[in-house]
Amino acid sequence: MTVVTRARLGLALAALPLLLVSVRCTKAPPAVPLSAAGERGRIAFATFCFPCHSPINPHRNGQLGPAVARSSKELLEAKVLSGTYPPGYQPKQAGAQMVPLPHVKAQLGDIEAFLAEVPEPVD
């Protein structure tokens, strides 16, 4: 096993408890088919956004970040790409800091589709 493989395995194992807690404490939305863009966005969201936002249900707050379902394109572009808010936007959490993720730019449209399509869970 190479050093890089060990590092990736270690990172995955370190994130596992966080993911398991989120899964146990979060009710998943009902299963409905997503568009092709929505399905790609679901995968991108689970890949890049789960450390802070709820990986199973974006209608719920995550460990660090707020619920993000139905977020506007302007908000996603501002927060994900530059870590800022669009003009006039009122944050959901006071003092929330998001690290910019400019490498996600190519998947942002798909993430937007997923967040627009994912249904609210039925309690």
MORAGI-V255428 format. One line per field, one symbol per residue. ss: DSSP state (a for helix, b for strand, c for the rest). phi: phi as a letter, one per 30 degrees, with the letter a starting at -180 (. if undefined). Layout:
ss->???
phi->???
This chain:
ss->ccaaaaaaaaaaaaaaaaaaaaaaaccccccccccaaaaaaaaaaaaaccccccccccccccccccccccccaaaaaaaaaacccccccccccccccccccaaaaaaaaaaaaaaaacccccc
phi->.ddddddddddddddeedddddddcbdddedbdcdedddddddddddccddccedcbddcdcdbcdebeiddeddddddddbiccdeidcedbdidccdebddcedcddddededdcddddcd
